Amino acid sequence: KVTTNVAIIDDGYMTSWGDWDSLKKRHFSADGLKNIAKSMLDKRLKPGLWLAPYACDKASKVAKAHPEWIIRNDVGHSANSSNCGKFFYGLDATNPNVRSHAHAAVKRAVKK
C-alpha cells in the first residue's frame, strides 16, 4: 500500500504554457480551481499546482506581450527551455520583470 497526502493538478489546465493564470474554460467552472482544491482539502490532501514559470509557449500571451523576456543566443535565436520534448521559450531569469512574473504566478497559485 502506498499512501500520499498530496494531490497535484498537472500540466494542461492552462490555455498556454506561460499563461499560468488562464484556465481552459471547457474544463473548469467560473470559480476556477477553488472547488478542486477544496475537494482535495476535504480528503485531507495538500493541493498542488504544476507550474513552469520560466518557460512559455510561442502562442502564449506572455511571449506575444514580452518578446524581450525570451532568452536568445548570440545570433538572436530564441532558446528552448527543454521541457517535455516540445519547444518552449526559456524566459530570462536575470530580468527583474521576468522574476516578478514568476513570483506573481507562484504567489497566485499558493494564495488563490
Secondary structure as a PSIPRED ss2 file (coil, helix, strand):
# PSIPRED VFORMAT (PSIPRED V4.0)

   1 K C   1.000  0.000  0.000
   2 V C   1.000  0.000  0.000
   3 T C   1.000  0.000  0.000
   4 T C   1.000  0.000  0.000
   5 N C   1.000  0.000  0.000
   6 V E   0.000  0.000  1.000
   7 A E   0.000  0.000  1.000
   8 I E   0.000  0.000  1.000
   9 I E   0.000  0.000  1.000
  10 D C   1.000  0.000  0.000
  11 D C   1.000  0.000  0.000
  12 G C   1.000  0.000  0.000
  13 Y C   1.000  0.000  0.000
  14 M C   1.000  0.000  0.000
  15 T C   1.000  0.000  0.000
  16 S C   1.000  0.000  0.000
  17 W C   1.000  0.000  0.000
  18 G C   1.000  0.000  0.000
  19 D C   1.000  0.000  0.000
  20 W C   1.000  0.000  0.000
  21 D C   1.000  0.000  0.000
  22 S C   1.000  0.000  0.000
  23 L C   1.000  0.000  0.000
  24 K C   1.000  0.000  0.000
  25 K C   1.000  0.000  0.000
  26 R C   1.000  0.000  0.000
  27 H C   1.000  0.000  0.000
  28 F C   1.000  0.000  0.000
  29 S C   1.000  0.000  0.000
  30 A C   1.000  0.000  0.000
  31 D C   1.000  0.000  0.000
  32 G C   1.000  0.000  0.000
  33 L C   1.000  0.000  0.000
  34 K H   0.000  1.000  0.000
  35 N H   0.000  1.000  0.000
  36 I H   0.000  1.000  0.000
  37 A H   0.000  1.000  0.000
  38 K H   0.000  1.000  0.000
  39 S H   0.000  1.000  0.000
  40 M H   0.000  1.000  0.000
  41 L H   0.000  1.000  0.000
  42 D H   0.000  1.000  0.000
  43 K C   1.000  0.000  0.000
  44 R C   1.000  0.000  0.000
  45 L C   1.000  0.000  0.000
  46 K E   0.000  0.000  1.000
  47 P E   0.000  0.000  1.000
  48 G E   0.000  0.000  1.000
  49 L E   0.000  0.000  1.000
  50 W C   1.000  0.000  0.000
  51 L C   1.000  0.000  0.000
  52 A C   1.000  0.000  0.000
  53 P C   1.000  0.000  0.000
  54 Y C   1.000  0.000  0.000
  55 A E   0.000  0.000  1.000
  56 C E   0.000  0.000  1.000
  57 D C   1.000  0.000  0.000
  58 K C   1.000  0.000  0.000
  59 A C   1.000  0.000  0.000
  60 S C   1.000  0.000  0.000
  61 K H   0.000  1.000  0.000
  62 V H   0.000  1.000  0.000
  63 A H   0.000  1.000  0.000
  64 K H   0.000  1.000  0.000
  65 A H   0.000  1.000  0.000
  66 H C   1.000  0.000  0.000
  67 P H   0.000  1.000  0.000
  68 E H   0.000  1.000  0.000
  69 W H   0.000  1.000  0.000
  70 I E   0.000  0.000  1.000
  71 I C   1.000  0.000  0.000
  72 R E   0.000  0.000  1.000
  73 N C   1.000  0.000  0.000
  74 D C   1.000  0.000  0.000
  75 V C   1.000  0.000  0.000
  76 G C   1.000  0.000  0.000
  77 H C   1.000  0.000  0.000
  78 S E   0.000  0.000  1.000
  79 A C   1.000  0.000  0.000
  80 N E   0.000  0.000  1.000
  81 S C   1.000  0.000  0.000
  82 S C   1.000  0.000  0.000
  83 N E   0.000  0.000  1.000
  84 C C   1.000  0.000  0.000
  85 G C   1.000  0.000  0.000
  86 K E   0.000  0.000  1.000
  87 F C   1.000  0.000  0.000
  88 F C   1.000  0.000  0.000
  89 Y E   0.000  0.000  1.000
  90 G E   0.000  0.000  1.000
  91 L E   0.000  0.000  1.000
  92 D C   1.000  0.000  0.000
  93 A C   1.000  0.000  0.000
  94 T C   1.000  0.000  0.000
  95 N C   1.000  0.000  0.000
  96 P H   0.000  1.000  0.000
  97 N H   0.000  1.000  0.000
  98 V H   0.000  1.000  0.000
  99 R H   0.000  1.000  0.000
 100 S H   0.000  1.000  0.000
 101 H H   0.000  1.000  0.000
 102 A H   0.000  1.000  0.000
 103 H H   0.000  1.000  0.000
 104 A H   0.000  1.000  0.000
 105 A H   0.000  1.000  0.000
 106 V H   0.000  1.000  0.000
 107 K H   0.000  1.000  0.000
 108 R H   0.000  1.000  0.000
 109 A H   0.000  1.000  0.000
 110 V H   0.000  1.000  0.000
 111 K H   0.000  1.000  0.000
 112 K C   1.000  0.000  0.000
